[in-house]
Amino acid sequence: MLAFPPVAALFAFNERKKTMTNQELQQTFNSRAKGLSGFIYMKTNGDEDMRQEAQEAMWRGLQKDAFATDAYLRTRMKWRTRDVWKKGKSIDTHPVSRAQAKVCLLNDTDEEDAVKSECIRDSHLPLDEQVINKVDSERFLNTLDMTERVIVLNKLKGMTDKKVIKDLEMTPERYEYVRDAIRPKIENYFTSR
C-alpha cells in the first residue's frame, strides 16, 4: 500500500522553496555545480563562453526549483547550450561566415607573427610605403636559406606549423630547429634598421 506524505509536509516543502534566500540559493548552486562540472565540461567542449551559458541555465533552473533533480538541470543546460550554438554569431557556428572569414592567428611570442601583424598593418599604408616595405621584406627573404624562406612564406600565407611540416616533409624536431634559427634573424634584420 502506498503511503502519501501528509498535506502539511507538502505545504512546508513548498514554503521552504519560496523562502530560500539568494545566499542559500548561491550555496546550493555552488554545491550542485561541483557535481555537474564534468557534464558541463563535456557539453561545452571546454569553451568558457558556453560554460557560462550552461551555468546560467543551471542557475535559472535552481531559481525556479531549488530542489530540482540533476536530470532536470542537465536538460536545461543541454538545451541552452544548443540554442546559443545555433543562434550565435560566431565564425565557428555559421558556415557562410566561416567561408568568408579571413583569420590571422597571432601569438605575441612569435617573431614570425610580428612580421604577419606588420604586413596587416602595412596594408593600410600609402602605396609608396607598401612598395618600400615589400622590397625590404624581399631583401630579408634573400638572406634566408631555401628551407627558412619556404617556412617564412608559408607562415605568411597563414599555414599552421603542422601543415608546413607536412608540406616540407620534415620532422617536427627539425622544423623547430629551423624555426628557432629564423627568429633571431628576423629580430636582427628588422630591429637593426
VOVEX-496464 format. One record per residue (C-alpha): residue number from 1; x, y, z; residue in one letter. Coordinates in steps of 0.02 Angstrom, whole numbers. Layout:
REM residues N
[NUM; [X; Y; Z]; "A"]
...
REM end
This chain:
REM residues 193
[1; [0; 0; 0]; "M"]
[2; [68; 170; -48]; "L"]
[3; [88; 299; 86]; "A"]
[4; [69; 481; 38]; "F"]
[5; [151; 619; 139]; "P"]
[6; [33; 724; 241]; "P"]
[7; [-30; 884; 161]; "V"]
[8; [58; 987; 295]; "A"]
[9; [227; 912; 243]; "A"]
[10; [197; 958; 61]; "L"]
[11; [147; 1134; 112]; "F"]
[12; [306; 1151; 216]; "A"]
[13; [410; 1089; 69]; "F"]
[14; [334; 1220; -47]; "N"]
[15; [358; 1358; 83]; "E"]
[16; [541; 1309; 102]; "R"]
[17; [562; 1328; -87]; "K"]
[18; [486; 1501; -84]; "K"]
[19; [584; 1568; 62]; "T"]
[20; [759; 1517; 5]; "M"]
[21; [872; 1670; 11]; "T"]
[22; [994; 1717; -126]; "N"]
[23; [1138; 1664; -14]; "Q"]
[24; [1061; 1491; 12]; "E"]
[25; [1025; 1481; -174]; "L"]
[26; [1207; 1526; -210]; "Q"]
[27; [1267; 1390; -91]; "Q"]
[28; [1151; 1265; -174]; "T"]
[29; [1214; 1319; -345]; "F"]
[30; [1396; 1301; -293]; "N"]
[31; [1371; 1127; -222]; "S"]
[32; [1270; 1069; -372]; "R"]
[33; [1394; 1147; -496]; "A"]
[34; [1534; 1041; -424]; "K"]
[35; [1433; 883; -453]; "G"]
[36; [1387; 933; -631]; "L"]
[37; [1555; 1008; -682]; "S"]
[38; [1603; 853; -785]; "G"]
[39; [1439; 862; -880]; "F"]
[40; [1462; 1048; -910]; "I"]
[41; [1639; 1023; -975]; "Y"]
[42; [1583; 882; -1090]; "M"]
[43; [1437; 980; -1162]; "K"]
[44; [1536; 1140; -1188]; "T"]
[45; [1699; 1062; -1251]; "N"]
[46; [1794; 1172; -1129]; "G"]
[47; [1730; 1333; -1210]; "D"]
[48; [1724; 1466; -1074]; "E"]
[49; [1576; 1561; -1150]; "D"]
[50; [1472; 1404; -1171]; "M"]
[51; [1517; 1350; -994]; "R"]
[52; [1448; 1515; -930]; "Q"]
[53; [1289; 1490; -1031]; "E"]
[54; [1268; 1316; -957]; "A"]
[55; [1296; 1382; -782]; "Q"]
[56; [1170; 1520; -812]; "E"]
[57; [1042; 1391; -868]; "A"]
[58; [1078; 1293; -709]; "M"]
[59; [1058; 1450; -603]; "W"]
[60; [891; 1492; -683]; "R"]
[61; [834; 1312; -657]; "G"]
[62; [879; 1322; -473]; "L"]
[63; [786; 1487; -459]; "Q"]
[64; [630; 1400; -524]; "K"]
[65; [654; 1248; -414]; "D"]
[66; [796; 1246; -288]; "A"]
[67; [772; 1059; -262]; "F"]
[68; [772; 1014; -447]; "A"]
[69; [847; 848; -499]; "T"]
[70; [1013; 834; -588]; "D"]
[71; [923; 767; -741]; "A"]
[72; [815; 924; -748]; "Y"]
[73; [967; 1037; -734]; "L"]
[74; [1065; 938; -863]; "R"]
[75; [920; 952; -985]; "T"]
[76; [909; 1141; -959]; "R"]
[77; [1097; 1159; -986]; "M"]
[78; [1095; 1048; -1141]; "K"]
[79; [955; 1147; -1223]; "W"]
[80; [1029; 1315; -1176]; "R"]
[81; [1200; 1274; -1250]; "T"]
[82; [1115; 1207; -1406]; "R"]
[83; [1014; 1366; -1426]; "D"]
[84; [1167; 1476; -1402]; "V"]
[85; [1266; 1372; -1525]; "W"]
[86; [1129; 1383; -1658]; "K"]
[87; [1089; 1568; -1634]; "K"]
[88; [1266; 1628; -1602]; "G"]
[89; [1352; 1748; -1720]; "K"]
[90; [1522; 1666; -1705]; "S"]
[91; [1626; 1616; -1855]; "I"]
[92; [1634; 1443; -1779]; "D"]
[93; [1448; 1409; -1799]; "T"]
[94; [1396; 1485; -1965]; "H"]
[95; [1463; 1402; -2123]; "P"]
[96; [1431; 1557; -2229]; "V"]
[97; [1528; 1668; -2110]; "S"]
[98; [1665; 1539; -2094]; "R"]
[99; [1685; 1529; -2284]; "A"]
[100; [1701; 1717; -2300]; "Q"]
[101; [1813; 1744; -2149]; "A"]
[102; [1997; 1783; -2161]; "K"]
[103; [2078; 1737; -1998]; "V"]
[104; [2253; 1783; -1946]; "C"]
[105; [2309; 1698; -1787]; "L"]
[106; [2437; 1796; -1689]; "L"]
[107; [2545; 1737; -1547]; "N"]
[108; [2633; 1875; -1450]; "D"]
[109; [2791; 1775; -1427]; "T"]
[110; [2825; 1730; -1608]; "D"]
[111; [2930; 1847; -1712]; "E"]
[112; [2851; 1769; -1866]; "E"]
[113; [2684; 1831; -1802]; "D"]
[114; [2760; 2003; -1780]; "A"]
[115; [2802; 2001; -1965]; "V"]
[116; [2622; 1949; -2005]; "K"]
[117; [2550; 2087; -1899]; "S"]
[118; [2664; 2212; -1984]; "E"]
[119; [2601; 2152; -2153]; "C"]
[120; [2422; 2176; -2096]; "I"]
[121; [2461; 2348; -2028]; "R"]
[122; [2557; 2393; -2186]; "D"]
[123; [2407; 2354; -2298]; "S"]
[124; [2332; 2518; -2238]; "H"]
[125; [2487; 2621; -2280]; "L"]
[126; [2505; 2728; -2437]; "P"]
[127; [2562; 2634; -2592]; "L"]
[128; [2741; 2701; -2593]; "D"]
[129; [2770; 2644; -2414]; "E"]
[130; [2696; 2473; -2455]; "Q"]
[131; [2819; 2457; -2600]; "V"]
[132; [2966; 2503; -2487]; "I"]
[133; [2910; 2376; -2358]; "N"]
[134; [2889; 2242; -2492]; "K"]
[135; [3065; 2273; -2559]; "V"]
[136; [3132; 2269; -2381]; "D"]
[137; [3042; 2104; -2348]; "S"]
[138; [3110; 2030; -2510]; "E"]
[139; [3286; 2080; -2458]; "R"]
[140; [3259; 1993; -2292]; "F"]
[141; [3195; 1836; -2378]; "L"]
[142; [3351; 1835; -2487]; "N"]
[143; [3459; 1823; -2329]; "T"]
[144; [3374; 1658; -2283]; "L"]
[145; [3418; 1486; -2349]; "D"]
[146; [3288; 1394; -2454]; "M"]
[147; [3206; 1297; -2310]; "T"]
[148; [3195; 1451; -2199]; "E"]
[149; [3122; 1552; -2342]; "R"]
[150; [2988; 1421; -2378]; "V"]
[151; [2941; 1414; -2194]; "I"]
[152; [2925; 1604; -2180]; "V"]
[153; [2824; 1617; -2341]; "L"]
[154; [2707; 1477; -2289]; "N"]
[155; [2683; 1555; -2117]; "K"]
[156; [2645; 1723; -2201]; "L"]
[157; [2511; 1632; -2301]; "K"]
[158; [2433; 1581; -2135]; "G"]
[159; [2481; 1398; -2136]; "M"]
[160; [2491; 1307; -1969]; "T"]
[161; [2651; 1228; -1907]; "D"]
[162; [2578; 1054; -1937]; "K"]
[163; [2536; 1096; -2118]; "K"]
[164; [2709; 1169; -2151]; "V"]
[165; [2792; 1014; -2075]; "I"]
[166; [2684; 902; -2184]; "K"]
[167; [2716; 1003; -2343]; "D"]
[168; [2905; 1008; -2314]; "L"]
[169; [2907; 825; -2262]; "E"]
[170; [3018; 860; -2112]; "M"]
[171; [3014; 801; -1933]; "T"]
[172; [2939; 915; -1802]; "P"]
[173; [3108; 921; -1715]; "E"]
[174; [3195; 981; -1873]; "R"]
[175; [3057; 1108; -1904]; "Y"]
[176; [3076; 1179; -1728]; "E"]
[177; [3264; 1189; -1751]; "Y"]
[178; [3248; 1286; -1916]; "V"]
[179; [3106; 1395; -1849]; "R"]
[180; [3207; 1438; -1694]; "D"]
[181; [3353; 1486; -1806]; "A"]
[182; [3239; 1604; -1905]; "I"]
[183; [3180; 1703; -1754]; "R"]
[184; [3347; 1788; -1713]; "P"]
[185; [3370; 1828; -1897]; "K"]
[186; [3201; 1915; -1902]; "I"]
[187; [3240; 2011; -1743]; "E"]
[188; [3412; 2064; -1805]; "N"]
[189; [3354; 2115; -1978]; "Y"]
[190; [3200; 2215; -1930]; "F"]
[191; [3260; 2292; -1766]; "T"]
[192; [3431; 2346; -1831]; "S"]
[193; [3350; 2468; -1952]; "R"]
REM end
